């Protein structure tokens, strides 16, 4: 658990339903917002303490209903906000802590969630450290087969000592389906989170190697 984690948060927050993306604790994430109900939640957060509860929407509906929002989500703080010409807004949010929505309500364009913190276990065991090492090795391998993954990523990952932060940062950067990301967020066991990230990295490397072979064959 990061040092600043056992903070007190309000028991009710404006809620934002996300389509096709999951925002993790301990990460920064840009989000483009166009739906009126979502813009309303951002405006309410900005008028108060800038806190929002973000959770994955289980459908593609334009108008998210309370029963279409996943229970486990992330308390986030809005760090930046900019209006865009189409009437939408772009925000950068910082994931602060995992939380459970006990009740989601919608009144007109207002979506709110009554929440309880869902603290993470983050014990440093030998198994956790072994997975962290494996993930670092996989990142080195990924960087050796592609110029697509930047050296910046290596620097970022090398500088992270917290295995939970490492798992969440990579989960936010890797090309995974939203459902997969949601599973990582919901997973209670830190080793299982790291296993899932290592699996996704392995897939990414296999794809990069295959792409490299195809390009080489095409050149020949």
N, C-alpha and C positions, 0 to 999 in steps of 0.2 A: 504494500500500500504506500503510495507516495506520501511524503510528510504532511502535505496540506489536505489530505483526504477527509479526515473526520470533521469536515466543516458542517455547519448547520445550514440546511437549505429550506426554503419555504415548502410547506406541505402541499401547496397547489401552485402550478405554473402554467403559463400559456403553452399550448402544445402545437407541434408542427409535425404533420405526417409527411414522410419522405417516400417518394416513388423511386425505386431502383437504386437507392443508396443507403448506407448505414454510416452514421457518424460514431466514432469510438471515443471513449475517454482518453485523455492524455495525448490527443492529437489536435491539429488545426485543420479545418476543412472549409473550402469555399463552396457556397451553395447559391444557385440561381433560383430566385423565387418569383413566380408569376401568378399563382392562384390567390384570389381575394382572401380566402380563409387563412392562407399562410402569411400573406402580407399583414393581415390584422394581428396575427400572433406576434410577428416581429415588432410591429408598432407598439403593441402592449408591453413587450419585453423592454423595448427602448425607453418607454415612458416610466418604467420601474427600475429594477435592478439588473436589466439586460440578460436575465436568465430565461432559458427556454427548455422545454422537455422535447427532445427529438426522438421519434420512433418510426420504424418502417411501416408503410401502409401495405396491407395484404392484398389490395386490389389496384387496378389502374384507374379507378373512378376519379373523375375530375373533382367531385365534391366528397372529400373524405368524411365518413361517418365514424362515430365513436367505436363501433364494433369492428372497424376495418383497420385498427391501429394495434400493432404488436404491444404486448404488455411490457416487455423489457426494452428499455431505451436508454438515452444518455442525457444527463443534465448538461447543458452547454451555456457558455456566455458569449454574447455577440461582441466580437472584438473590432470588426470594421463593417461599415454599411455604405453602399453607394447605390443611388437610383440609376436605372438604365432607361434609354429612350422609349422602350415598348411599354412603360408603365410598371415594369417589374423592378425588383431590387436584387442586388448581389450582396451577400453577407459572408464574412469569414467568422466561423464559430470555433470556440475552443471547447473540446470535450472535457468536462470536469469530473463526472462520476457516473457510474452505472446506477440506474434506478428502475423501479417497477411502478407501472401505472396501476393503481388500485381501482381507479375510476376515471374514464374519459367522458367528458360531456361536450355537447355542442349546442350553442344558443345562437341562432342567426349565423353570422360569420365568425363567431368566437368559439375556438376549440381549446378546452382546458383539461388538465390532467391533475388528479390528486395522486401524489407520488410518495413512495417510501424508498429510501436508499437501499441499494442491493450491493453491499460491500464485496470487494474481490478478495480472494485468497491469493497471497503472493509470496509464499514461503520459498526461500532459496534452498532447494534440495539438490543433491548430486544430479538427479535426473533432469531437473530444470536447467542446471548449468550445462549439462551434456547437450541438451537441445539447443541452448543458446549458441554453443560452439558450432553445432551442426548447421544452424541457420547462417552463422557468419561465413562458414565454409561454402555454403550454397550460394551466398551473395557473391563471394569472390569468383565462384565458378560462372555465375550468371554474367558477371562483368567481363570475364575472359572470353565469353562467346558473343558478346554484343557490345556495340557502342551506344545502343539505345538506352541502357540503364546507365545513368550518369555516375561519375566518380563521387559526386556530391552525396549520392545514396550511401556509398561505402563510408564516407566521412560521418554522415548522419548516424548510421547504424553502429559504427565503432564507438561513437561518443555516448551511446545509450547503455547505462548500466542496469536499468530496471527491466527485467524480462517481460513484464506485463506491457510496459510502454513499447518495447521492441515488437511484441506480438501485434499490438494495436496499430503501430505505425506501418508495419509491413502489410497488415490486413487492409489498411486504407489505401496503400499504393499498388498492391497487386491486382491483377485483372481477375476478380472473382465475382460470381453472381451475388446479388444482394442477399439471397437466402443463405448462402454459405457464410457471408459476413455476419449475418444475424446469428447463425449458429455459434460462431466464435464469440460473439458478444454474450450470448446466453450461457455458454459453457462455463461451469463452475470451476473446473479443474484447470490449473495453469498449464500443466504438462499437455493436456488435451488441446488447449489453445495453440501451444507452440507446435504440437504435432500437425495440426491443421495448416498452420502457416508454412511449415517445412514441406508439407505435401503440395501446397499451392506453388511454392517456389520451385519444387521439382518439376511440376507440370510446365511452368514458365520456361525453365531451362530446356526441357525436352522440345518444346515448341521452337525456341530460339535456335537449338542445334539443327532441328529439321529444316527450318527456314534457311539457315546457313548452307546446308547440304543442297537444297533446291537451287539457291542462288549460284552456288559454285557449279552445279551441273548445268544450269542455264548459260553461264558464261562460257563453259567448255563447248 
